[in-house]
Amino acid sequence: MFFNVVKPFESGATTVKDAIKATFSYSIDVAGYCALAVTIALILILTGIGMYVKNKKPEEMPMFKKFAIGLIIGYSIAIIFTMGSLKIAERVGRGKKFFEDYDTGGVAAWGLAADSASGQAQLYIYTFLLIALFLTLAFVFGKKMKVDKTKSVVYGAIMIALSFALSYVKFFSLPQGGSITFASLVPLMLYSYMFGIRRGLGAGFIYGVLQFLQGPYFIHPMQFLLDYLIAFSAIGLTGIFKERNVFKGKLKILNFVLGAFVAVFLRYMSSVVAGIFVWGSYIDENVKNLNAVAWSFLYNSFAFADLAIALVAGIILLQNKSFVTTMEKTVASITIDDKSSTSENAKKDAASEEAEK
């Protein structure tokens, strides 16, 4: 890989600073494609080994599952560390401060705000309407699951880490933000599907913060909410149909499919609002014939390509009986049974009464 570092100079970089920027950008691209290839290979290898163990040595399946989970978590941490280090090195190499992009871009955004007071008013209104919608859905459709909080947080952290690692494994990135990844939404979707939309929204919120830290750049406070916190919190709504068991039996998979569609559609609408009222003034010269509304709807449609990949991966997993059994056992193992907790409390009360006598 090192002998290819000269490529940035060949591509037109005229200063050392430009060359450093191009070199790191090239390195990040190469590392991303390598991560994609390794991830696909790892999945195929683990799938093959899993099928062999299941058919030939079923008694060793529990041990294989633990090994696979450990390997996946370790691999995720390695990707996060490697890609994160390259991102930081790129900014340091360019002499950038962590939030310097905001310092320069934010001023321009507030300047634009003064030119369109009505547009800014609509931006705030739509933002708070989306927040209100999420809170309403969580309150109306979300159940207050009684689970071991420590274990649910641990599982949430693992799922967030997996999604964050996979977000570095990209098929391609768009010029003004956004990318199509290798099923990076699936771990977050499954967490919501397993533990409900209230915890799902929390996990999505944290993931949105991590996505921002991955490339800290925003030009308006509401755009920061819409493109990061609200957009990725929406993924936590995937479990909305599962939580109410809307579909049962052979149609059970529709709980995931329709939940994922609702989640990504709301993410899409959040990004569309940001595109119309914030990014619209940055429309590329090649599409100047489109107004801000049409451009935003078109540009952000990449979210549905990401959804398609996530649906394929999610359906494959949820159609696997072994995976579903493991998932259900995981949820059952940390769920607090009301009856058992009530009986235990009753026993304690009875014991205390006896002691008093």
C-alpha positions as CSV (number, residue, x, y, z in Angstrom):
1,M,0.0,0.0,0.0
2,F,2.9,2.4,0.8
3,F,4.2,2.6,-2.7
4,N,0.8,4.0,-3.8
5,V,1.2,7.0,-1.6
6,V,2.7,8.9,-4.5
7,K,-0.7,8.8,-6.2
8,P,-2.0,12.0,-4.5
9,F,1.0,13.9,-6.0
10,E,0.2,12.5,-9.4
11,S,-3.5,13.5,-9.1
12,G,-2.8,17.2,-9.1
13,A,-1.8,18.2,-5.5
14,T,0.4,21.3,-5.8
15,T,1.4,21.9,-2.1
16,V,2.6,19.8,0.7
17,K,-0.7,20.5,2.6
18,D,-2.8,19.3,-0.4
19,A,-0.6,16.2,-0.8
20,I,-1.0,15.3,2.9
21,K,-4.7,15.7,2.6
22,A,-4.9,13.7,-0.6
23,T,-2.6,11.0,0.9
24,F,-4.7,10.5,4.0
25,S,-7.9,10.6,1.9
26,Y,-6.5,7.9,-0.4
27,S,-5.4,5.8,2.6
28,I,-8.8,6.0,4.2
29,D,-10.4,4.9,0.9
30,V,-8.1,2.0,0.6
31,A,-8.6,1.0,4.2
32,G,-12.4,1.2,3.7
33,Y,-12.3,-1.1,0.7
34,C,-10.0,-3.5,2.5
35,A,-12.4,-3.5,5.5
36,L,-15.3,-4.3,3.1
37,A,-13.5,-7.2,1.6
38,V,-12.3,-8.6,4.9
39,T,-15.8,-8.2,6.4
40,I,-17.4,-10.2,3.6
41,A,-14.8,-12.8,3.8
42,L,-15.2,-13.1,7.6
43,I,-19.0,-13.5,7.3
44,L,-18.6,-16.2,4.7
45,I,-15.9,-18.1,6.7
46,L,-17.9,-17.9,10.0
47,T,-21.1,-19.0,8.1
48,G,-19.2,-22.0,6.6
49,I,-17.7,-23.0,9.9
50,G,-21.0,-22.6,11.6
51,M,-22.8,-24.9,9.2
52,Y,-20.0,-27.5,9.5
53,V,-20.2,-27.4,13.3
54,K,-24.0,-27.6,13.4
55,N,-24.1,-30.6,11.1
56,K,-20.9,-32.5,12.2
57,K,-20.3,-31.4,15.8
58,P,-23.5,-29.9,17.2
59,E,-22.3,-30.4,20.8
60,E,-19.6,-27.7,20.1
61,M,-22.1,-25.2,18.8
62,P,-22.4,-23.2,22.0
63,M,-18.6,-22.8,22.1
64,F,-18.5,-21.8,18.5
65,K,-21.2,-19.1,19.1
66,K,-19.1,-17.6,21.9
67,F,-16.0,-17.7,19.7
68,A,-17.8,-16.0,16.8
69,I,-19.3,-13.3,19.0
70,G,-15.9,-12.6,20.6
71,L,-14.2,-12.5,17.1
72,I,-16.9,-10.1,15.7
73,I,-16.6,-7.7,18.7
74,G,-12.8,-7.8,18.5
75,Y,-12.9,-7.2,14.7
76,S,-15.3,-4.2,15.3
77,I,-13.0,-2.6,17.8
78,A,-10.1,-3.1,15.4
79,I,-12.0,-1.3,12.6
80,I,-13.0,1.5,14.8
81,F,-9.5,2.0,16.1
82,T,-7.9,1.8,12.6
83,M,-10.3,4.0,10.7
84,G,-10.7,6.4,13.6
85,S,-6.9,6.8,13.9
86,L,-6.7,7.5,10.1
87,K,-9.4,10.2,10.4
88,I,-7.6,11.9,13.3
89,A,-4.3,11.7,11.5
90,E,-5.9,13.3,8.5
91,R,-7.1,16.3,10.5
92,V,-3.8,16.7,12.3
93,G,-1.9,16.4,9.0
94,R,-4.0,19.2,7.6
95,G,-3.5,21.3,10.7
96,K,-7.2,21.2,11.6
97,K,-8.6,21.8,15.0
98,F,-11.4,19.4,16.0
99,F,-14.2,21.9,15.6
100,E,-12.6,24.3,13.1
101,D,-15.0,23.2,10.4
102,Y,-17.9,24.4,12.4
103,D,-16.2,27.7,13.3
104,T,-15.9,28.5,9.5
105,G,-19.1,26.9,8.2
106,G,-21.4,27.9,11.0
107,V,-20.9,31.6,10.4
108,A,-21.9,31.2,6.8
109,A,-25.0,29.3,7.8
110,W,-26.2,32.0,10.2
111,G,-25.6,34.5,7.5
112,L,-27.9,32.6,5.2
113,A,-30.4,32.4,8.1
114,A,-30.8,36.2,8.1
115,D,-31.8,36.1,4.4
116,S,-34.8,33.8,4.9
117,A,-36.5,34.2,8.3
118,S,-39.6,32.2,7.1
119,G,-37.3,29.4,6.0
120,Q,-35.6,29.3,9.3
121,A,-39.0,29.3,11.1
122,Q,-40.0,26.3,9.1
123,L,-36.7,24.6,9.8
124,Y,-37.3,24.9,13.6
125,I,-41.0,23.9,13.3
126,Y,-40.2,20.7,11.3
127,T,-37.4,19.8,13.6
128,F,-39.5,20.0,16.7
129,L,-42.4,18.2,15.0
130,L,-40.1,15.3,14.3
131,I,-38.9,15.2,17.9
132,A,-42.5,15.4,19.1
133,L,-43.4,12.5,16.8
134,F,-40.6,10.3,18.1
135,L,-41.6,11.0,21.7
136,T,-45.2,10.3,20.9
137,L,-44.4,7.0,19.2
138,A,-42.2,5.9,22.1
139,F,-44.9,6.8,24.7
140,V,-47.9,5.3,22.8
141,F,-46.3,2.2,21.2
142,G,-43.3,1.5,23.4
143,K,-43.6,-0.8,26.4
144,K,-41.7,-0.3,29.6
145,M,-39.8,-3.6,29.5
146,K,-38.5,-4.8,32.9
147,V,-35.0,-6.0,32.2
148,D,-31.7,-6.1,33.9
149,K,-30.5,-2.5,33.2
150,T,-26.8,-3.3,33.3
151,K,-27.1,-6.2,30.9
152,S,-29.3,-4.3,28.5
153,V,-26.8,-1.4,28.5
154,V,-24.0,-3.9,27.8
155,Y,-25.9,-5.4,24.8
156,G,-26.7,-1.9,23.6
157,A,-23.1,-0.9,23.7
158,I,-22.1,-4.0,21.7
159,M,-24.8,-3.3,19.1
160,I,-23.7,0.4,18.8
161,A,-20.1,-0.6,18.5
162,L,-21.0,-3.1,15.7
163,S,-23.0,-0.5,13.8
164,F,-20.3,2.0,14.2
165,A,-17.6,-0.4,13.0
166,L,-19.7,-1.4,10.0
167,S,-20.3,2.3,9.2
168,Y,-16.7,2.5,8.1
169,V,-17.2,-0.4,5.7
170,K,-18.7,1.6,2.8
171,F,-19.6,0.8,-0.8
172,F,-19.3,4.5,-1.6
173,S,-19.7,7.9,0.0
174,L,-21.7,10.9,-1.3
175,P,-19.9,14.3,-1.8
176,Q,-22.0,16.2,0.7
177,G,-22.4,13.6,3.4
178,G,-24.1,10.2,3.5
179,S,-22.9,6.8,2.4
180,I,-24.1,3.3,1.5
181,T,-22.6,0.9,4.0
182,F,-22.3,-2.8,4.6
183,A,-25.5,-3.3,6.7
184,S,-24.3,-0.9,9.4
185,L,-27.9,-0.3,10.5
186,V,-28.7,-3.9,11.2
187,P,-27.2,-4.2,14.8
188,L,-29.2,-1.0,15.9
189,M,-32.3,-2.4,14.2
190,L,-31.9,-5.7,16.0
191,Y,-31.4,-4.0,19.3
192,S,-34.7,-2.1,18.9
193,Y,-36.3,-5.3,17.7
194,M,-35.2,-7.2,20.8
195,F,-35.4,-4.6,23.5
196,G,-38.1,-2.2,22.3
197,I,-38.2,1.2,20.8
198,R,-37.6,3.2,24.0
199,R,-34.2,1.6,24.4
200,G,-33.8,1.6,20.6
201,L,-34.2,5.4,20.5
202,G,-31.6,5.8,23.2
203,A,-29.1,3.6,21.3
204,G,-29.8,5.4,18.0
205,F,-29.2,8.8,19.8
206,I,-25.8,7.7,21.1
207,Y,-24.9,6.3,17.6
208,G,-25.8,9.7,16.1
209,V,-23.3,11.3,18.5
210,L,-20.6,8.8,17.4
211,Q,-21.4,9.5,13.8
212,F,-20.9,13.2,14.3
213,L,-17.6,12.6,16.1
214,Q,-16.5,10.4,13.1
215,G,-16.4,13.6,11.1
216,P,-17.3,16.6,13.2
217,Y,-18.8,19.1,10.8
218,F,-22.1,21.0,10.8
219,I,-23.2,24.4,9.6
220,H,-26.4,24.9,11.7
221,P,-27.6,23.7,15.1
222,M,-30.9,22.3,13.6
223,Q,-28.9,20.6,10.8
224,F,-26.8,18.9,13.5
225,L,-30.0,17.6,15.2
226,L,-31.6,16.5,11.9
227,D,-28.6,14.9,10.2
228,Y,-27.2,13.2,13.3
229,L,-29.3,12.9,16.5
230,I,-32.8,12.7,15.0
231,A,-31.8,10.8,11.9
232,F,-30.1,8.0,13.7
233,S,-32.5,8.0,16.7
234,A,-35.1,7.1,14.1
235,I,-33.5,3.7,13.5
236,G,-34.5,2.9,17.1
237,L,-38.1,2.7,15.9
238,T,-37.5,-0.5,14.1
239,G,-39.1,-2.6,16.8
240,I,-42.4,-0.6,16.7
241,F,-44.4,-3.5,15.2
242,K,-42.6,-6.3,17.1
243,E,-43.3,-4.6,20.4
244,R,-47.0,-4.9,19.8
245,N,-46.8,-8.3,18.0
246,V,-48.8,-6.9,15.0
247,F,-47.8,-9.8,12.8
248,K,-47.7,-13.4,14.0
249,G,-46.9,-16.8,12.7
250,K,-45.5,-17.0,9.1
251,L,-46.0,-13.2,8.8
252,K,-43.8,-12.5,11.8
253,I,-40.9,-11.3,9.7
254,L,-43.1,-8.4,8.6
255,N,-42.7,-6.9,12.1
256,F,-39.0,-6.3,11.2
257,V,-39.5,-5.4,7.5
258,L,-42.1,-2.8,8.1
259,G,-40.5,-1.5,11.3
260,A,-37.2,-1.0,9.4
261,F,-39.0,0.8,6.6
262,V,-40.7,3.2,9.0
263,A,-37.4,3.8,10.8
264,V,-35.4,4.5,7.6
265,F,-38.3,6.6,6.1
266,L,-38.3,8.9,9.2
267,R,-34.5,9.1,8.9
268,Y,-34.9,10.0,5.3
269,M,-37.4,12.7,6.1
270,S,-35.2,14.2,8.8
271,S,-32.3,14.4,6.3
272,V,-34.7,15.9,3.6
273,V,-35.7,18.7,5.9
274,A,-32.0,19.5,6.6
275,G,-31.4,19.3,2.9
276,I,-34.2,21.7,2.0
277,F,-33.6,24.4,4.6
278,V,-29.8,24.2,5.2
279,W,-28.0,22.3,2.4
280,G,-30.1,23.6,-0.5
281,S,-27.8,26.6,-1.0
282,Y,-24.9,24.2,-1.7
283,I,-26.5,22.4,-4.7
284,D,-24.0,21.1,-7.1
285,E,-23.6,23.0,-10.4
286,N,-24.6,19.8,-12.3
287,V,-28.1,19.8,-10.8
288,K,-28.8,23.6,-10.6
289,N,-32.0,23.0,-12.6
290,L,-33.4,21.3,-9.5
291,N,-34.9,23.4,-6.7
292,A,-33.9,22.7,-3.1
293,V,-36.9,20.5,-2.4
294,A,-36.4,18.2,-5.4
295,W,-32.7,18.1,-4.9
296,S,-33.0,17.1,-1.2
297,F,-35.6,14.4,-1.9
298,L,-33.3,13.0,-4.7
299,Y,-30.0,13.3,-2.9
300,N,-31.1,11.7,0.4
301,S,-32.7,8.7,-1.4
302,F,-29.4,6.8,-0.8
303,A,-31.0,6.0,2.6
304,F,-33.3,3.4,0.8
305,A,-30.3,1.7,-0.8
306,D,-28.9,1.4,2.7
307,L,-32.3,0.1,3.8
308,A,-32.3,-2.6,1.1
309,I,-29.0,-3.9,2.2
310,A,-30.1,-3.9,5.9
311,L,-33.3,-5.7,5.0
312,V,-31.5,-8.5,3.1
313,A,-29.1,-9.0,6.0
314,G,-31.8,-8.7,8.7
315,I,-34.2,-11.2,6.9
316,I,-31.4,-13.7,6.5
317,L,-30.6,-13.5,10.2
318,L,-34.2,-13.6,11.4
319,Q,-35.0,-16.6,9.1
320,N,-32.2,-18.5,10.7
321,K,-33.7,-20.6,13.6
322,S,-30.4,-20.8,15.5
323,F,-30.0,-17.0,15.5
324,V,-33.7,-16.4,16.5
325,T,-33.4,-19.0,19.3
326,T,-30.2,-17.3,20.6
327,M,-31.8,-13.9,20.3
328,E,-34.9,-15.0,22.3
329,K,-32.8,-16.6,25.0
330,T,-30.7,-13.5,25.3
331,V,-33.8,-11.3,25.9
332,A,-35.4,-13.9,28.2
333,S,-32.1,-14.1,30.2
334,I,-32.2,-10.4,31.2
335,T,-36.0,-10.0,31.4
336,I,-37.3,-9.6,34.9
337,D,-40.4,-11.7,35.4
338,D,-43.1,-9.9,37.3
339,K,-44.5,-13.0,38.9
340,S,-41.1,-14.2,40.2
341,S,-40.2,-10.8,41.5
342,T,-43.7,-10.5,43.2
343,S,-43.3,-13.9,44.8
344,E,-39.8,-13.1,46.0
345,N,-41.1,-9.8,47.5
346,A,-43.9,-11.7,49.2
347,K,-41.5,-14.1,50.7
348,K,-39.4,-11.3,52.0
349,D,-42.4,-9.6,53.5
350,A,-43.5,-12.9,55.2
351,A,-40.0,-13.4,56.6
352,S,-39.9,-9.9,58.0
353,E,-43.3,-10.4,59.6
354,E,-42.1,-13.6,61.2
355,A,-39.0,-11.8,62.5
356,E,-41.2,-9.1,64.1
357,K,-43.3,-11.7,65.9
